[in-house]
Amino acid sequence: MQLLRCPACGAPVPPEATQCPYCQSYFRQEGAPSAAPNADFQGFTFERRAEPNEQAFTLAVPKGWLLEGGVIRANHMQQVVNVQTIAAKVDFAVKRDAAGTVMIRWVPEIKYCDTRMSPAAMFFPQGSSYNGMVVWPLMSGADFLVRMVFPWAHPQAQQAEVLRQQAQPAMVEHFKREAAKLGGTAPFQYDGGEAVFRYTEGGVRYEEHAFTCIEFMGPLTGGMWSNKNTVLLRAPAGEFERWESVLKHIWTSGVLNLQWAAYEQASQELLTHAFMNAQQAEQARARRALEIQRELQRMDQEIVEHHRMTHAEIRNDGYLLLTGQEEYVNPITNRVDLGSNEWQHRWVTADNTEFYTDDASFNPNNDDRLNQVRWEYTPVRPRFPQ
């Protein structure tokens, strides 16, 4: 049987197919009659799905794609609380298929300690553990991706090569802006980095783009540092550009669960102070979580208002270009949504399912395959001072 190619993602599809089994895009084969009005559209549908382990956040996931991993925690009934185990970690992937031929993966944040800044350096050689932290010299973001992340993520990789390493100052500015939104300045030093790899895994040749931002807490903390927002985006070699916009939209679409964030912060505070009485800890955690949740909701509202009024002043063109984002006005919530800028038109439903297309004449409400729910068109947010 001769296979054809999906016009949206390039995947092989049978001649009689009208929907791609990989990206779920609908299309009409050349010479075939339309199955319904407007059947010859090309678009991409994203469903909003929750992180599976603790529902810590939601994000936009292409219809039919797989989720793997999620929030992970240390079992403090079996191990001592230390710097490494206080906070929850995230090892999470969104994959087009079980093999992850097209995939985005979030790498856990690991705490390190550069003991060269401590009088106790001679007692803790490189690779040892100090209060749960890995003893390792501070390095740049790009070097960290090459020396630490890639070997950890791909221990079976063959014929690996580094195509490019470069700094990402836009990520540094992003962390500084996040600190400014909370009313302060970034107290630590940051170094953003990107590395591009090509390697073979499972018989498939891949291209992978890795990003991270190193946070250095300074000599006063004994040289503590860690990797923030470490993300791996991959696709088969020669196909990365085709999938880049989809992967970056997944990356930037996350929405934090404020209730989960409140409990997580309360848990970290209690573990930091070694509050070990189970009954007292649960009562205190609930009270503190409620306080933090209210504060987070207040700050979230202030950030939205501040962002709307002063967006022109704080916009970072480099970061938006890096992440491929656009702002849309959601007519259902009357709030601003962050979405992809790779397509010209965006529609959304009440449950935050997204549909993107370049076809200005296409309306999903008029198509039998999509009109089981009501779709609303989300225009691009007017720029100040319009």
C-alpha positions in Angstrom: 0.0 0.0 0.0 1.4 3.4 -0.9 1.4 5.8 2.0 0.8 9.5 1.7 2.1 12.4 3.9 0.0 14.5 6.4 0.2 18.1 5.1 0.4 19.4 8.7 3.1 17.2 10.3 4.5 15.1 7.4 3.6 11.8 9.1 2.8 8.8 6.8 -0.9 8.2 6.4 -3.0 5.7 4.4 -4.5 7.0 1.1 -8.1 6.8 2.4 -7.4 8.7 5.7 -9.0 12.1 6.4 -7.4 12.5 9.8 -3.7 12.2 10.7 -3.2 9.5 13.5 -0.2 11.4 14.9 -1.1 15.1 15.0 -4.9 14.6 14.7 -5.2 17.2 11.9 -8.0 16.8 9.4 -7.4 17.1 5.7 -8.8 16.1 2.3 -6.8 13.9 0.0 -6.2 15.4 -3.4 -9.0 14.4 -5.8 -11.3 13.1 -3.0 -14.7 14.7 -2.3 -15.1 16.7 0.9 -16.8 14.7 3.6 -18.5 17.8 5.1 -18.5 21.5 4.5 -15.1 23.1 5.2 -13.5 19.6 5.3 -10.3 20.7 3.6 -8.8 22.7 6.6 -5.5 22.2 8.2 -5.1 23.0 11.9 -3.9 21.8 15.3 -6.1 21.0 18.3 -4.6 21.4 21.9 -6.4 20.0 24.9 -5.8 21.4 28.4 -4.6 18.5 30.6 -3.4 18.2 34.2 -0.1 17.0 35.5 -1.0 13.4 36.4 0.6 12.8 39.8 -0.6 15.8 41.9 -2.5 18.0 39.4 0.2 20.6 40.1 -0.4 22.4 36.8 -2.3 22.2 33.5 -0.9 22.7 30.0 -2.0 22.6 26.4 -1.4 19.1 24.9 -2.0 18.1 21.3 -5.0 15.8 21.0 -3.9 12.2 21.2 -0.5 12.8 22.7 0.8 11.0 25.8 1.8 12.3 29.3 4.6 10.5 31.3 6.0 11.2 34.7 5.1 14.3 36.8 5.7 15.6 40.3 8.0 13.4 42.4 8.8 13.5 46.1 11.1 12.0 48.6 9.7 9.6 51.1 10.5 11.3 54.4 9.4 8.2 56.3 12.5 6.4 54.9 15.1 9.1 54.5 16.3 12.2 56.4 15.1 15.6 55.3 17.9 17.5 53.6 18.3 20.4 51.2 17.7 18.1 48.1 14.5 16.5 49.4 12.6 19.5 50.8 11.0 20.6 47.5 9.0 18.5 45.1 10.7 17.9 41.8 9.2 17.5 38.3 10.3 14.9 35.8 7.6 15.1 33.1 7.2 14.5 29.4 4.6 15.1 26.7 5.1 12.7 23.8 3.6 12.2 20.4 4.0 8.4 20.8 5.2 5.9 23.3 8.8 6.1 21.9 8.8 9.8 22.3 9.9 10.4 18.7 8.6 14.0 19.1 8.8 15.0 22.8 9.2 17.7 25.3 10.7 16.8 28.7 11.1 18.8 31.9 14.2 17.9 33.8 14.2 17.9 37.6 15.9 20.7 39.4 18.9 19.4 41.3 20.7 21.3 44.1 24.5 21.5 43.9 27.1 23.0 46.1 30.4 24.5 45.0 32.5 23.8 48.1 35.4 25.8 46.8 33.7 28.7 48.5 33.5 26.9 51.9 36.2 26.3 54.5 35.1 22.6 54.5 36.1 22.1 50.8 38.8 19.6 51.6 36.3 17.2 53.3 33.9 17.1 50.4 35.5 16.2 47.0 33.7 16.6 43.7 30.8 14.2 43.4 30.3 13.7 47.1 27.2 14.8 49.0 26.9 17.8 51.3 23.6 18.1 53.2 22.0 16.2 50.3 23.5 18.5 47.6 25.8 17.2 44.9 29.3 18.7 45.4 30.1 20.1 41.9 31.8 23.3 40.6 29.5 26.0 39.3 29.2 26.0 35.6 27.4 28.0 32.8 23.9 27.0 31.6 25.2 25.7 28.2 28.0 23.7 29.8 25.5 22.2 32.3 23.3 20.9 29.5 26.3 19.3 27.7 28.1 17.8 30.7 25.3 17.0 33.1 21.8 16.9 31.4 22.5 15.1 28.1 24.4 12.1 29.6 21.6 11.8 32.3 18.7 12.0 29.8 20.3 9.8 27.1 22.6 7.2 28.6 22.1 4.9 25.5 22.7 7.6 22.9 25.1 6.8 20.1 27.0 9.0 17.6 26.2 12.1 19.8 27.4 15.5 18.6 26.9 19.0 20.0 25.8 21.2 17.1 25.6 24.5 19.0 26.1 26.0 22.5 25.1 29.5 23.3 24.0 31.8 26.1 20.3 32.7 26.5 20.2 36.1 28.2 16.5 36.2 27.5 15.9 33.5 30.1 17.9 35.5 32.6 15.7 38.6 31.9 12.7 36.4 32.3 13.7 35.3 35.9 14.5 39.0 36.8 11.0 40.0 35.5 9.4 37.3 37.6 11.1 38.6 40.7 10.0 42.2 39.8 6.4 41.0 39.6 6.6 39.9 43.2 7.8 43.4 44.2 11.5 42.7 44.5 14.7 42.2 42.6 16.4 39.0 41.7 18.6 38.3 44.8 20.7 35.7 43.0 22.8 35.4 39.9 21.5 33.7 36.7 23.0 32.2 33.6 20.7 31.0 30.8 22.0 28.6 28.2 21.0 26.5 25.1 22.6 23.5 23.6 21.6 21.7 20.4 22.4 18.0 20.0 22.2 15.3 17.3 22.3 11.7 18.3 20.9 8.2 17.6 18.6 6.4 20.1 16.6 3.3 19.4 17.7 3.3 15.8 16.3 6.8 15.2 18.5 9.9 14.5 17.3 12.9 16.6 17.8 16.6 16.9 17.3 18.0 20.4 17.3 21.6 21.7 17.9 21.9 25.4 17.4 25.0 27.6 18.2 25.8 31.2 18.9 28.7 33.5 21.4 28.3 36.3 20.6 30.0 39.6 23.7 30.8 41.8 22.8 31.7 45.4 26.2 33.2 46.2 29.1 32.6 48.5 27.1 33.3 51.6 25.1 30.1 51.1 28.2 28.1 50.8 28.1 28.1 47.0 24.6 26.6 46.5 23.4 26.5 42.9 20.8 24.7 40.8 19.2 24.3 37.4 15.9 26.1 36.7 13.4 25.5 34.0 15.5 22.8 32.3 13.6 21.6 29.2 14.5 19.2 26.3 12.7 19.5 22.9 13.3 16.8 20.4 12.2 15.5 17.0 13.6 13.2 14.3 16.6 14.8 12.5 15.4 17.0 9.6 11.9 17.4 11.2 12.6 19.6 14.2 11.5 22.9 12.5 8.2 21.3 11.6 7.5 20.4 15.3 9.2 23.4 17.0 6.2 25.6 17.2 4.0 22.8 18.7 6.7 21.9 21.3 7.2 25.5 22.3 3.5 26.1 22.7 3.3 23.1 25.1 6.3 24.5 27.0 4.8 28.0 27.5 1.2 27.0 28.1 1.5 25.9 31.7 -0.9 27.2 34.4 0.0 26.6 38.0 -2.6 25.2 40.4 -2.6 27.8 43.2 -4.0 25.4 45.8 -1.2 22.9 45.0 1.4 25.7 45.1 0.1 26.8 48.5 0.4 23.3 50.0 3.9 22.9 48.4 5.2 26.1 49.9 3.7 25.2 53.3 5.3 21.8 53.1 8.7 23.3 52.3 8.5 25.7 55.2 7.6 22.9 57.6 10.3 20.6 56.3 12.9 23.4 56.4 12.2 23.9 60.1 12.1 20.2 60.8 8.5 20.3 62.1 8.1 16.6 62.6 5.0 16.2 64.7 2.5 14.7 62.2 -0.7 16.0 63.7 0.6 19.5 64.4 2.2 19.6 60.9 -1.0 18.8 59.1 -3.0 21.5 61.0 -0.3 24.1 60.6 0.1 23.1 56.9 -3.6 23.6 56.2 -3.7 27.0 57.9 -0.5 28.2 56.2 -1.6 26.8 52.9 -4.9 28.9 53.1 -2.9 32.0 53.9 -0.4 31.4 51.0 -3.2 30.6 48.6 -5.0 33.9 49.4 -1.7 35.8 49.0 -1.0 34.1 45.7 -4.4 34.9 44.3 -3.9 38.5 45.3 -0.5 38.7 43.7 -1.8 36.9 40.6 -4.5 39.6 40.2 -2.0 42.4 40.7 0.4 40.8 38.2 -2.3 40.5 35.6 -3.3 44.2 36.0 0.3 45.3 36.1 1.1 43.2 33.0 -1.9 44.7 31.1 -1.1 48.3 31.9 2.7 48.2 31.5 3.2 45.4 29.0 4.9 47.7 26.5 7.6 48.6 29.1 8.3 45.1 30.4 8.0 43.1 27.2 11.1 41.2 26.4 11.3 40.7 22.6 14.0 38.2 22.9 12.1 35.9 25.3 8.9 36.1 23.3 10.8 35.3 20.1 12.5 32.4 21.9 9.2 30.9 23.1 7.0 31.8 20.1 4.1 33.3 22.1 1.3 35.7 21.4 -1.4 37.2 23.6 -5.1 36.6 22.8 -8.3 38.1 24.4 -10.4 35.2 25.6 -14.1 36.2 25.1 -15.2 33.5 27.5 -13.1 34.5 30.5 -12.5 38.1 29.5 -8.8 37.6 30.3 -5.7 37.5 28.3 -4.5 34.0 27.2 -0.9 33.2 26.2 -0.9 31.1 23.1 1.3 30.2 20.1 2.2 32.8 17.4 2.9 30.2 14.8 -0.7 30.2 13.4 -2.8 33.2 12.3 -6.1 32.3 13.9 -7.0 30.8 17.3 -10.3 29.4 18.7 -11.0 28.2 22.2 -13.7 26.4 24.2 -15.0 26.8 27.7 -12.7 24.0 28.9 -9.6 25.7 27.4 -9.3 23.4 24.4 -7.5 25.3 21.7 -7.7 25.2 17.9 -5.2 26.9 15.6 -5.3 27.4 11.8 -4.0 29.6 9.1 -7.3 29.4 7.2 -9.2 32.7 7.8 -12.4 31.3 6.4 -12.6 28.2 8.6 -15.0 28.2 11.6 -14.9 25.0 13.8 -18.5 25.7 14.8 -19.6 24.8 11.2 -17.6 21.6 11.0 -19.3 18.3 12.1 -16.0 17.0 13.5 -15.5 19.8 15.9 -18.9 21.4 16.6 -19.8 19.1 19.4 -18.8 22.0 21.6 -19.0 25.8 21.2 -15.8 27.5 19.9 -15.1 31.2 20.4 -12.6 33.1 18.3 -9.8 34.7 20.3 -8.4 37.9 18.7 -4.9 39.1 19.3 -4.8 41.5 22.3 -4.7 45.2 21.1 -1.4 46.8 21.9 -1.1 49.9 24.1 -2.1 52.7 23.5 -4.8 51.3 21.2 
